[in-house]
Amino acid sequence: MDIREFQQFIDTMYSTKDRRRGSAATFLWLVEEIGELASAVSKGTPQEKEEEFADVLAWLFTLANVEGVDLNRAIEQKYGSGCPGCRQKVCVCHEKD
């Protein structure tokens, strides 16, 4: 499944609930999932890490749907030419070393 397909899949599955919940509450769910991912990265099993990465991604896509953001287009626009800072396919920026 590619990015566009996954975003549509999440929208089909959850759009009614998501839009009713709104952006602020959806963002809080995303933050909660990021906290769970932090715990899994710190001391979780490989299975727990996979599940939490998937949950974070799903909630990010959910928030994008609520906000009307096409993530495939956003990624292409920001990263399609390489690093947003130096525009290289292999980043040569030094500020994030």
N, CA, C and O atoms as a MOPAC input file, in Angstrom:
PM7 MOZYME 1SCF
protein

 N      0.85100 1    -1.17000 1     0.00000 1
 C      0.00000 1     0.00000 1     0.00000 1
 C      0.90200 1     1.24000 1     0.00000 1
 O      1.83200 1     1.33500 1     0.80100 1
 N      0.62500 1     2.17600 1    -0.89200 1
 C      1.43500 1     3.39100 1    -0.91100 1
 C      0.79700 1     4.47700 1    -0.03100 1
 O     -0.24700 1     4.25700 1     0.58300 1
 N      1.42900 1     5.62200 1     0.01700 1
 C      0.98300 1     6.69400 1     0.90000 1
 C     -0.43700 1     7.13100 1     0.58100 1
 O     -1.26900 1     7.23800 1     1.48300 1
 N     -0.72000 1     7.38100 1    -0.67500 1
 C     -2.05800 1     7.84400 1    -1.06500 1
 C     -3.11100 1     6.79100 1    -0.72500 1
 O     -4.18100 1     7.12400 1    -0.21700 1
 N     -2.81400 1     5.53800 1    -1.00000 1
 C     -3.76000 1     4.45900 1    -0.69600 1
 C     -4.00300 1     4.33900 1     0.80600 1
 O     -5.13900 1     4.14900 1     1.24100 1
 N     -2.94000 1     4.45100 1     1.59400 1
 C     -3.10500 1     4.34400 1     3.04100 1
 C     -3.91800 1     5.51300 1     3.58800 1
 O     -4.76700 1     5.32300 1     4.45800 1
 N     -3.66800 1     6.70900 1     3.09100 1
 C     -4.43400 1     7.85500 1     3.56500 1
 C     -5.91800 1     7.66700 1     3.23200 1
 O     -6.77600 1     7.97000 1     4.06100 1
 N     -6.22200 1     7.18100 1     2.04900 1
 C     -7.61300 1     6.93600 1     1.67400 1
 C     -8.22300 1     5.81000 1     2.51600 1
 O     -9.38100 1     5.89000 1     2.92600 1
 N     -7.43800 1     4.77000 1     2.76500 1
 C     -7.88800 1     3.65000 1     3.59300 1
 C     -8.27900 1     4.13300 1     4.99000 1
 O     -9.34100 1     3.77600 1     5.50100 1
 N     -7.42300 1     4.93700 1     5.59900 1
 C     -7.70000 1     5.48900 1     6.92700 1
 C     -8.93000 1     6.39500 1     6.87000 1
 O     -9.76800 1     6.35600 1     7.77100 1
 N     -9.04400 1     7.19600 1     5.83400 1
 C    -10.18600 1     8.09100 1     5.70100 1
 C    -11.48700 1     7.29800 1     5.58100 1
 O    -12.47900 1     7.62900 1     6.22900 1
 N    -11.48200 1     6.26700 1     4.76600 1
 C    -12.67400 1     5.43700 1     4.60400 1
 C    -13.07300 1     4.78300 1     5.92200 1
 O    -14.25200 1     4.73800 1     6.27000 1
 N    -12.09000 1     4.28300 1     6.64300 1
 C    -12.35200 1     3.54400 1     7.87100 1
 C    -12.83300 1     4.45100 1     9.00900 1
 O    -13.71100 1     4.06000 1     9.77900 1
 N    -12.27100 1     5.64800 1     9.12100 1
 C    -12.49500 1     6.46100 1    10.31600 1
 C    -13.02900 1     7.87200 1    10.08500 1
 O    -13.21300 1     8.60100 1    11.06000 1
 N    -13.28100 1     8.28800 1     8.87200 1
 C    -13.54700 1     9.70700 1     8.59600 1
 C    -14.70500 1    10.30400 1     9.39500 1
 O    -14.60500 1    11.44300 1     9.85200 1
 N    -15.77800 1     9.57900 1     9.57100 1
 C    -16.91300 1    10.13300 1    10.30600 1
 C    -16.52300 1    10.46400 1    11.74100 1
 O    -16.79000 1    11.56400 1    12.22400 1
 N    -15.89000 1     9.50900 1    12.42100 1
 C    -15.44600 1     9.73700 1    13.80100 1
 C    -14.39700 1    10.84700 1    13.86100 1
 O    -14.44300 1    11.71500 1    14.73300 1
 N    -13.46300 1    10.80300 1    12.93100 1
 C    -12.34600 1    11.74200 1    12.95900 1
 C    -12.80700 1    13.17900 1    12.80800 1
 O    -12.37200 1    14.05400 1    13.55700 1
 N    -13.66900 1    13.42700 1    11.86300 1
 C    -14.12100 1    14.79700 1    11.64200 1
 C    -14.99000 1    15.29100 1    12.78600 1
 O    -14.96500 1    16.47500 1    13.12200 1
 N    -15.75600 1    14.39200 1    13.38400 1
 C    -16.57300 1    14.75700 1    14.55000 1
 C    -15.66800 1    15.11200 1    15.73200 1
 O    -15.95200 1    16.05300 1    16.47300 1
 N    -14.57800 1    14.35800 1    15.90700 1
 C    -13.64300 1    14.57900 1    17.00800 1
 C    -12.92100 1    15.90100 1    16.82700 1
 O    -12.69900 1    16.62300 1    17.79900 1
 N    -12.55000 1    16.23000 1    15.59400 1
 C    -11.86700 1    17.48400 1    15.29400 1
 C    -10.35000 1    17.39400 1    15.41000 1
 O     -9.79400 1    16.39900 1    15.87600 1
 N     -9.71500 1    18.45000 1    14.97900 1
 C     -8.25100 1    18.49200 1    14.90600 1
 C     -7.56500 1    18.44700 1    16.26700 1
 O     -6.60000 1    17.70600 1    16.45500 1
 N     -8.05400 1    19.22900 1    17.20500 1
 C     -7.37300 1    19.31400 1    18.50200 1
 C     -7.36400 1    17.96600 1    19.21900 1
 O     -6.32000 1    17.53500 1    19.70800 1
 N     -8.50500 1    17.30300 1    19.28500 1
 C     -8.56900 1    16.00900 1    19.96300 1
 C     -7.79900 1    14.93600 1    19.18800 1
 O     -7.18700 1    14.05200 1    19.78800 1
 N     -7.83300 1    15.01400 1    17.87600 1
 C     -7.07800 1    14.05900 1    17.06100 1
 C     -5.58500 1    14.24900 1    17.28100 1
 O     -4.83500 1    13.27600 1    17.35900 1
 N     -5.15700 1    15.49700 1    17.38000 1
 C     -3.74600 1    15.77400 1    17.65600 1
 C     -3.33200 1    15.17900 1    19.00500 1
 O     -2.24200 1    14.62100 1    19.13000 1
 N     -4.19300 1    15.29800 1    20.00400 1
 C     -3.88300 1    14.71400 1    21.31700 1
 C     -3.72500 1    13.19400 1    21.23200 1
 O     -2.85500 1    12.62800 1    21.89400 1
 N     -4.55400 1    12.53000 1    20.42600 1
 C     -4.39200 1    11.08400 1    20.22600 1
 C     -3.03800 1    10.78600 1    19.58800 1
 O     -2.35800 1     9.83700 1    19.98000 1
 N     -2.64600 1    11.60000 1    18.60100 1
 C     -1.34500 1    11.40900 1    17.94500 1
 C     -0.22200 1    11.55100 1    18.96900 1
 O      0.69800 1    10.73400 1    18.99100 1
 N     -0.28600 1    12.56300 1    19.80100 1
 C      0.74900 1    12.78300 1    20.81100 1
 C      0.80400 1    11.60300 1    21.78400 1
 O      1.88800 1    11.16700 1    22.16900 1
 N     -0.35500 1    11.09000 1    22.17900 1
 C     -0.38300 1     9.92300 1    23.06000 1
 C      0.31000 1     8.72900 1    22.40500 1
 O      1.07200 1     8.00800 1    23.04800 1
 N      0.03400 1     8.53600 1    21.12400 1
 C      0.67100 1     7.42400 1    20.40800 1
 C      2.18200 1     7.63500 1    20.28000 1
 O      2.94900 1     6.67300 1    20.31800 1
 N      2.60500 1     8.87800 1    20.12900 1
 C      4.04600 1     9.15700 1    20.07600 1
 C      4.68900 1     8.80500 1    21.41100 1
 O      5.80300 1     8.28300 1    21.44000 1
 N      4.00800 1     9.08100 1    22.50500 1
 C      4.50300 1     8.68400 1    23.82800 1
 C      4.63000 1     7.17900 1    23.94500 1
 O      5.61200 1     6.67700 1    24.49200 1
 N      3.64100 1     6.45400 1    23.43600 1
 C      3.71100 1     4.99200 1    23.46300 1
 C      4.85500 1     4.48200 1    22.59200 1
 O      5.51100 1     3.49800 1    22.93400 1
 N      5.09200 1     5.15200 1    21.46800 1
 C      6.22400 1     4.78600 1    20.61700 1
 C      7.54300 1     5.03100 1    21.34300 1
 O      8.46500 1     4.21900 1    21.25200 1
 N      7.63400 1     6.14100 1    22.05900 1
 C      8.85800 1     6.43900 1    22.81700 1
 C      9.14700 1     5.32700 1    23.81700 1
 O     10.29400 1     4.90300 1    23.96000 1
 N      8.12200 1     4.85600 1    24.50500 1
 C      8.30300 1     3.75900 1    25.45900 1
 C      8.73300 1     2.48100 1    24.75300 1
 O      9.61300 1     1.76600 1    25.23200 1
 N      8.11200 1     2.19700 1    23.61200 1
 C      8.45900 1     0.97900 1    22.87000 1
 C      9.89200 1     1.03800 1    22.34800 1
 O     10.61100 1     0.03900 1    22.39300 1
 N     10.30600 1     2.19600 1    21.85700 1
 C     11.68200 1     2.34000 1    21.36700 1
 C     12.66100 1     2.15100 1    22.51400 1
 O     13.72500 1     1.55700 1    22.33800 1
 N     12.30400 1     2.65000 1    23.67800 1
 C     13.16700 1     2.57300 1    24.84000 1
 C     13.30300 1     1.15400 1    25.39100 1
 O     14.40800 1     0.70900 1    25.70000 1
 N     12.17100 1     0.44100 1    25.51300 1
 C     12.24500 1    -0.85200 1    26.17800 1
 C     11.26800 1    -1.89700 1    25.63700 1
 O     11.00700 1    -2.90500 1    26.29300 1
 N     10.73500 1    -1.65600 1    24.45200 1
 C      9.75200 1    -2.57500 1    23.89600 1
 C     10.36400 1    -3.69400 1    23.07600 1
 O     11.54200 1    -3.66700 1    22.71800 1
 N      9.53600 1    -4.66600 1    22.79300 1
 C      9.92700 1    -5.77400 1    21.91800 1
 C      9.85400 1    -5.30900 1    20.46400 1
 O      9.23700 1    -4.28200 1    20.18100 1
 N     10.46000 1    -6.03000 1    19.55800 1
 C     10.32200 1    -5.67100 1    18.14100 1
 C      8.85400 1    -5.58700 1    17.69700 1
 O      8.49400 1    -4.70000 1    16.92200 1
 N      8.01700 1    -6.49300 1    18.17700 1
 C      6.59000 1    -6.47600 1    17.83400 1
 C      5.91800 1    -5.20500 1    18.36600 1
 O      5.13100 1    -4.58100 1    17.65400 1
 N      6.21700 1    -4.82200 1    19.59600 1
 C      5.63800 1    -3.60500 1    20.17600 1
 C      6.08300 1    -2.36800 1    19.39700 1
 O      5.29200 1    -1.45100 1    19.17900 1
 N      7.34400 1    -2.34600 1    18.98100 1
 C      7.84300 1    -1.21500 1    18.19200 1
 C      7.08600 1    -1.11200 1    16.87600 1
 O      6.65800 1    -0.02500 1    16.48900 1
 N      6.91800 1    -2.24000 1    16.18600 1
 C      6.18300 1    -2.23200 1    14.91700 1
 C      4.77100 1    -1.69800 1    15.10300 1
 O      4.30700 1    -0.86800 1    14.32100 1
 N      4.09100 1    -2.17500 1    16.13900 1
 C      2.71600 1    -1.75600 1    16.38600 1
 C      2.62500 1    -0.26500 1    16.67700 1
 O      1.72300 1     0.41400 1    16.18700 1
 N      3.55100 1     0.24000 1    17.46600 1
 C      3.50800 1     1.66300 1    17.81800 1
 C      3.88200 1     2.55000 1    16.63600 1
 O      3.29500 1     3.61700 1    16.45800 1
 N      4.85200 1     2.12300 1    15.82300 1
 C      5.14700 1     2.87800 1    14.60600 1
 C      3.91200 1     2.94500 1    13.71600 1
 O      3.59200 1     4.00300 1    13.17500 1
 N      3.21900 1     1.82200 1    13.56500 1
 C      2.00500 1     1.79000 1    12.74300 1
 C      0.93100 1     2.70000 1    13.31300 1
 O      0.25800 1     3.40800 1    12.56500 1
 N      0.76200 1     2.68900 1    14.64500 1
 C     -0.24200 1     3.54400 1    15.27400 1
 C      0.06600 1     5.02600 1    15.05900 1
 O     -0.83100 1     5.80800 1    14.74700 1
 N      1.32200 1     5.40800 1    15.22300 1
 C      1.70300 1     6.81300 1    15.02100 1
 C      1.41600 1     7.21800 1    13.58300 1
 O      0.87100 1     8.29400 1    13.33700 1
 N      1.77700 1     6.37000 1    12.64100 1
 C      1.53600 1     6.68100 1    11.24100 1
 C      0.04000 1     6.81800 1    10.96300 1
 O     -0.37800 1     7.74200 1    10.26600 1
 N     -0.76600 1     5.90500 1    11.50300 1
 C     -2.21400 1     5.96800 1    11.28600 1
 C     -2.80400 1     7.25600 1    11.85800 1
 O     -3.63600 1     7.89100 1    11.20900 1
 N     -2.38900 1     7.65000 1    13.05500 1
 C     -2.91800 1     8.87700 1    13.64700 1
 C     -2.42100 1    10.12100 1    12.92400 1
 O     -3.14200 1    11.11600 1    12.85400 1
 N     -1.20300 1    10.08700 1    12.38300 1
 C     -0.71700 1    11.20600 1    11.57900 1
 C     -1.56900 1    11.35000 1    10.31800 1
 O     -1.93700 1    12.46100 1     9.93600 1
 N     -1.87800 1    10.23200 1     9.67900 1
 C     -2.71000 1    10.26000 1     8.48500 1
 C     -4.12600 1    10.70900 1     8.83300 1
 O     -4.76100 1    11.42300 1     8.05700 1
 N     -4.61600 1    10.29300 1     9.99100 1
 C     -5.93100 1    10.72100 1    10.45700 1
 C     -5.97200 1    12.23600 1    10.60600 1
 O     -6.90100 1    12.88600 1    10.12800 1
 N     -4.97500 1    12.79300 1    11.26400 1
 C     -4.92200 1    14.23900 1    11.44900 1
 C     -4.83300 1    14.95500 1    10.10400 1
 O     -5.48000 1    15.98400 1     9.90800 1
 N     -4.05200 1    14.43000 1     9.19000 1
 C     -3.95000 1    15.02400 1     7.85000 1
 C     -5.31400 1    15.00900 1     7.16400 1
 O     -5.68900 1    15.98500 1     6.51300 1
 N     -6.05400 1    13.92200 1     7.30400 1
 C     -7.38700 1    13.85900 1     6.70300 1
 C     -8.31600 1    14.90500 1     7.30500 1
 O     -9.03500 1    15.59000 1     6.57600 1
 N     -8.30700 1    15.03100 1     8.61100 1
 C     -9.16800 1    16.02200 1     9.27300 1
 C     -8.81200 1    17.42600 1     8.79500 1
 O     -9.69000 1    18.27100 1     8.61400 1
 N     -7.52600 1    17.66500 1     8.59400 1
 C     -7.05700 1    18.99300 1     8.16300 1
 C     -7.10300 1    19.19600 1     6.65000 1
 O     -6.82300 1    20.29300 1     6.16800 1
 N     -7.45300 1    18.15100 1     5.89600 1
 C     -7.52500 1    18.27500 1     4.44300 1
 C     -6.17300 1    18.33600 1     3.75600 1
 O     -6.03300 1    18.95800 1     2.70300 1
 N     -5.17900 1    17.69200 1     4.35000 1
 C     -3.82400 1    17.69300 1     3.78700 1
 C     -3.58200 1    16.38300 1     3.02600 1
 O     -3.74100 1    15.29600 1     3.58100 1
 N     -3.20700 1    16.49800 1     1.77900 1
 C     -2.83300 1    15.34300 1     0.95800 1
 C     -1.35500 1    15.06900 1     1.25200 1
 O     -0.47700 1    15.78300 1     0.76700 1
 N     -1.09100 1    14.03700 1     2.04200 1
 C      0.29100 1    13.76900 1     2.46100 1
 C      1.18900 1    13.38500 1     1.30000 1
 O      2.36900 1    13.73500 1     1.30100 1
 N      0.67100 1    12.68500 1     0.32200 1
 C      1.49400 1    12.32900 1    -0.83200 1
 C      1.99600 1    13.59700 1    -1.51700 1
 O      3.18200 1    13.70900 1    -1.82500 1
 N      1.10000 1    14.54700 1    -1.75500 1
 C      1.49400 1    15.80600 1    -2.38800 1
 C      2.44500 1    16.60200 1    -1.49200 1
 O      3.43000 1    17.16500 1    -1.96900 1
 N      2.14600 1    16.64500 1    -0.19800 1
 C      2.99300 1    17.39600 1     0.73000 1
 C      4.41600 1    16.84400 1     0.74800 1
 O      5.38400 1    17.60600 1     0.74600 1
 N      4.53800 1    15.52000 1     0.76600 1
 C      5.86100 1    14.88300 1     0.77100 1
 C      6.60000 1    15.17700 1    -0.52400 1
 O      7.78500 1    15.50700 1    -0.51500 1
 N      5.88900 1    15.05200 1    -1.63700 1
 C      6.52300 1    15.34000 1    -2.93700 1
 C      7.01000 1    16.77900 1    -3.00900 1
 O      8.12400 1    17.04200 1    -3.46400 1
 N      6.17100 1    17.71500 1    -2.55800 1
 C      6.55300 1    19.12800 1    -2.62600 1
 C      7.73900 1    19.44100 1    -1.72300 1
 O      8.62600 1    20.20600 1    -2.10400 1
 N      7.76000 1    18.85800 1    -0.53400 1
 C      8.82100 1    19.20100 1     0.42000 1
 C     10.09700 1    18.40000 1     0.18600 1
 O     11.19400 1    18.94900 1     0.28900 1
 N      9.97300 1    17.11100 1    -0.12700 1
 C     11.14600 1    16.23200 1    -0.19800 1
 C     11.41600 1    15.63800 1    -1.57500 1
 O     12.38600 1    14.89900 1    -1.74100 1
 N     10.58800 1    15.94200 1    -2.55800 1
 C     10.72300 1    15.35200 1    -3.88400 1
 C     12.02600 1    15.67100 1    -4.59500 1
 O     12.48500 1    14.90000 1    -5.43800 1
 N     12.62000 1    16.80600 1    -4.25500 1
 C     13.88600 1    17.19900 1    -4.88300 1
 C     15.08700 1    16.90200 1    -4.00700 1
 O     16.21100 1    17.26600 1    -4.35400 1
 N     14.86800 1    16.24900 1    -2.87900 1
 C     15.95700 1    15.95700 1    -1.95000 1
 C     15.75800 1    16.71000 1    -0.64300 1
 O     14.64600 1    17.11200 1    -0.30200 1
 N     16.83500 1    16.88800 1     0.06500 1
 C     16.80800 1    17.59100 1     1.34900 1
 C     16.24200 1    18.99900 1     1.14100 1
 O     16.67700 1    19.71100 1     0.23500 1
 N     15.27000 1    19.40800 1     1.97700 1
 C     14.72500 1    20.76000 1     1.82700 1
 C     15.76100 1    21.86500 1     2.04300 1
 O     15.59600 1    22.97300 1     1.53200 1
 N     16.82000 1    21.57500 1     2.78900 1
 C     17.84800 1    22.57800 1     3.05700 1
 C     18.85200 1    22.72700 1     1.93200 1
 O     19.06500 1    23.82300 1     1.41400 1
 N     19.47000 1    21.60500 1     1.55500 1
 C     20.55400 1    21.66900 1     0.56200 1
 C     20.13800 1    21.17800 1    -0.82100 1
 O     20.88100 1    21.34200 1    -1.78800 1
 N     18.94800 1    20.57300 1    -0.91900 1
 C     18.40200 1    20.05000 1    -2.17000 1
 C     19.18900 1    18.86800 1    -2.73600 1
 O     19.06000 1    18.54200 1    -3.91600 1
 N     19.99100 1    18.23800 1    -1.90900 1
 C     20.76300 1    17.06700 1    -2.34200 1
 C     20.01700 1    15.79400 1    -1.96500 1
 O     19.27200 1    15.77300 1    -0.98400 1
 N     20.21600 1    14.73000 1    -2.74400 1
 C     19.59700 1    13.44000 1    -2.42600 1
 C     20.22900 1    12.83600 1    -1.16900 1
 O     19.55600 1    12.13200 1    -0.41500 1
 N     21.48900 1    13.10200 1    -0.94600 1
 C     22.17000 1    12.73300 1     0.30500 1
 C     22.51500 1    14.05700 1     0.97200 1
 O     23.35300 1    14.81000 1     0.47600 1
 N     21.86800 1    14.33400 1     2.09300 1
 C     21.99800 1    15.63000 1     2.76000 1
 C     23.45600 1    15.94300 1     3.13600 1
 O     24.18500 1    15.10600 1     3.66800 1
 N     23.83800 1    17.18900 1     2.83200 1
 C     25.15900 1    17.68000 1     3.20100 1
 C     25.05000 1    18.87700 1     4.15800 1
 O     26.03800 1    19.56000 1     4.42500 1
 N     23.83900 1    19.11600 1     4.66600 1
 C     23.63400 1    20.19600 1     5.64200 1
 C     24.40400 1    19.85000 1     6.92100 1
 O     24.57000 1    18.67700 1     7.25500 1
 N     24.86200 1    20.86000 1     7.61600 1
 C     25.63400 1    20.62600 1     8.83500 1
 C     24.87400 1    20.99500 1    10.11000 1
 O     25.29400 1    20.61800 1    11.20400 1
 N     23.76200 1    21.72600 1     9.98600 1
 C     23.07900 1    22.18400 1    11.19800 1
 C     22.39100 1    21.08300 1    11.98700 1
 O     22.04800 1    21.31800 1    13.14600 1
 N     22.16700 1    19.88700 1    11.42900 1
 C     21.52800 1    18.80500 1    12.15000 1
 C     22.44500 1    17.61000 1    12.35800 1
 O     21.97400 1    16.48600 1    12.53600 1
 N     23.74600 1    17.84700 1    12.33600 1
 C     24.72600 1    16.76700 1    12.55900 1
 C     24.68800 1    16.30000 1    13.98500 1
 O     25.43900 1    15.39900 1    14.36000 1

